[in-house]
Amino acid sequence: MLIKRLLGKRDILVPYFNFRKELSGNIESVLLKEIFQLRYEVYCLECHFLPTEEFQDGLESDEFDDCSTHFAAFTMDNHIVGTVRLVQPTADLNYPFEGHCSVFDDYVMPARASAGEISRLVVRKSHRRRRGDSMEGVSKDFLEKGSPASIQPHPAGKKRDGNSPLLLLGLYREMYRYSRKNGIRYWYAAMERSLARSLDKMGFRFVPIGPQTDYYGPVTPFVVDLDELNERLRKENKFLAAWFNDEKIPYSVILRTMAETLLQQMKKK
């Protein structure tokens, strides 16, 4: 596994997942049906956020899906395990969070063309492996001790070693790369503060733009500036910054990073 990662045949940081995206407008795609099935499983059957009778076909979808870019994570044997969408509403629609949350009076929203909303983030229950994992697959240990600097590739590539939320990180990287290529600088998200803290430890410093409200539980509307994210990563974790930006990572940097990670793990034992 390590040799394949060094040769670029497996992702250096998330070698056990593949990621795919579906552009807006292709509402009949096979990938979207898998995404809608997973959302139905989590939102309707597991969490009961939405009534099952509204989706007789077992596919959870809404009016924002055809103006969204959808991202999905798959295991190496092609089972979907996570998904998220980035919504860019048409002129006749608000952002999803605006139907449930208000913003502070002094907050000025950026131009619509430069912003999108993160929505419908779900991780299959089978991939929330550790006791105390959040709904998004973030471990309690990472929430308490993690930071951008602590996210490093494991030298042996073992699935369960380390505490980094790699599936979530991979989904966010796919959204980040898409956004940077398409002129999107700001992301909105209505989420619980615990998830915002987890994302901050991954480098995504979401700033509250309105009061907490009840929307699938107690959530707060946030925004993150991707320019600030990029600057922060380049200061705190050059490896992670290069990985996010799809930049070539020299073997010397990879080997040094893995050696540092291995040394840290040996000190803990």
N, C-alpha and C positions, 0 to 999 in steps of 0.2 A: 504493500500500500504506500509506504513512504517513497519508494522509487517512482511509482506512478505519479505521485503528487509533485515530486521534484521535476519530472519530465513533462509536466503539464497535462497528463492524461486524466488526472483527477484534480478537483479544486483543492488548493493548498490548505484552505481553512475549513471548508465544508465538503469533505470528500464523499459523504454518504447521501447527498441529496442532489437532484437535478432540478432546475428551475425553468419554468416556461411562462410565456405571457401571451395574452390575447388582446388585440387592439379593439377599441370600441367600434361598434357597428356590426360585428360578426356574431350576432346574438344566437345563431343556430349552430355554433361550433361544438364539436365533440368535447373539447377542453372545458368550455363553459358549462356543459351539462355535468361534468364531473365536479366542477367548482360548486354549482348550485346544489348538487346532491350532498356534498360535504357541509355546506352551510345549513341545509335542512337538518342534517344529522346533529349538528352542534346547537344551532339556534332554536330549533323546534323540538327535537326529541330529547336532547340532553339538558339544555338550559331553560327551555320553555319560555324563551323571550318572545316567540311568535307562535300563534296557534296553528297546529298541524292542519286543521280543516281548510285553511286558506291556500294550501299547496297540495292538492289532491294527487299531483303527479310526483310528489317527493322532491321537487326542485324549488328551492327558496330563491326568489328573485324579486326585483322591484323596478320602479321607473328609472332608477339611476344606472342600471346595469348597461344600458346601451349608450351611455356617455361616459363610460369608465374604461380604463385599461386594467385588465385583470392579471394577477400574478399568482402562480401556484408552485408549490414545492412537492416533489415526488421522491420516493425512495428509489434505490437503484433497481428494484424490480418493478418500478412504474406504478406504485400505489400512491395516490394523492394523500398528503398528510397535512397540508397547510395552504391557506390562500388569503389574499388581501386584494383590495381594489383601490385605484386612485381615480377619484371622481372629478371630472371637469364638466360641470353642468352646461347645457345649452343656455342661450339667453333667456328662455322662458322658465328656467328652473333655478331655485336657490341651491346652495350646498346642502347636503343632508343634515348637517348639524344645525342649520338655521331654522329647521322646522321644530327643534326641541330646545335649543339653547339661545341665550341672548349674549351680546358682547358688551363690554364696558363702553360707556358713552364716549370716552376719548380714544377708543381704538379705531384706526383707519385701515380698512381692508385694502390690500394691494390689488393691482389690476387683475382681473379674472384670468387673463391669459397666462399670468405668471404664477398661478396658484392652483392647487388641487387638494382634495380632501381624502385622507386615508380612511377607509371604511371596510366593514365586514371582515375584520381580521379574525381568523379562526385557525386553531391547531387541533388536529384529531386527537381524541383522548388517549389513544395508544402511544402517542409520542409526547405525552406529559409523563415522563418515566419516573421521576424521582418524587418522593413524598414531599409535599409542600410546593410542587411546581404550580405556577399560576396557569390560568386558562390559556395563556399565550406561550406556555412552555418555558417560562423563566424560573430558574431554581431559586429557592430561598437564600442559598449561599451566595449566588451572584447578586441578588438584590441587596444583601448586607455588605458584601465585600468587593463586588466587581467594579471595574472602571474601564475606560477605553484602553488604557495601558495594559490591562490584564488580559485582553483578548489576543491570544497567540495561537498558532497552529501547534497541535500536540505532536511531539516527535515520533510517536508510534502510531498516531492516527486512530487510537482506540475510541470507540463510540461513547463510552460512558465516563471516560476520564475528563477532568476539568469541569468547570461549571458554566461556561459561556453558552448563551442561548443561540446556538448556531443556526437552527432552522429559522428563527425569527430574524436573525441577523442577515441570513441569505435572502429572505424575502425583501427586507428593507434595502439591501444592496441593489436588487433588481429594480425596485422603484426609484432608487437614487440615480442609477445609471440612465434609466429611461427619462427621468425628469431633467437631468443635466443636458441630455441630447435634444430635448424638446422645449427648452426655455422656461421650465418650471422651477422657480426658486423657493417657493413657500409651500409648506404642507399644513393643512388644518387637520385636527383630529379631536373628536369628542371621546374622552376616555377617563378611566379611573386614575387617580393620582398615583397609585402603586405602579401602574403600567408606565406612566410618565417618568417615574423615578427609575424604573428599569431601563427605559430608553435613554435617559440621561447618562446612565452608566455605560451605555453602548456608544455614546458620543452625540446622541440626538437630544439637544437641550430644548425641549418644548416649553414655551412660555404661555401661561394662562392669559386668555383674552376675554374672559367672561366668568360669571359666577357658576358655582356648582349647581346642577339640576338633576332630575331623575330621568334617565334615558337609558333603558336596559340596566338600571342600577344608577348609583350616584356618579355622575361624570362631569367633567369640566371641559370647556372648549379650549384648545391649545393651538399654537402655531409654532413652526420651526423654520428657521432661515437656513437653507442648504449651503449658502456661502459661508455662514458662520460655522456650520458643521464641518465643512471641508478645512477651514482654517484651524479649528480645534483639533481635528484628527492629525493634521500635519505637525502640530506641536506635541501631542500626547502619544501618538503611536504611528510612526511613519509607515510601518508595514501595513497597518489597517487602512491608512489613507490611500496607499497605492492599490490595495486590494479593492477598495470601494470605487476608485476612479479608473479601474481597468488598466492600470499602468504596469509595465513589465517590472517584476520584482527580481533583482539580481540574486543569483544563487547564494552569494556571500551573505546577503541580508536574510534570506530564508534560513540558511544553516545557523547563522548567529542567533536569530530569533528562536529557533527550535532549541538550540543549546542553552539559551537563557531560560527557556520554559522548563527544560529538563532539570536544570540546576535548581530552580525554584521548587520544583516538585520533590527533589531529593532532600532539600532542606526541611521540607514539611514532614518528612517521614522520620 
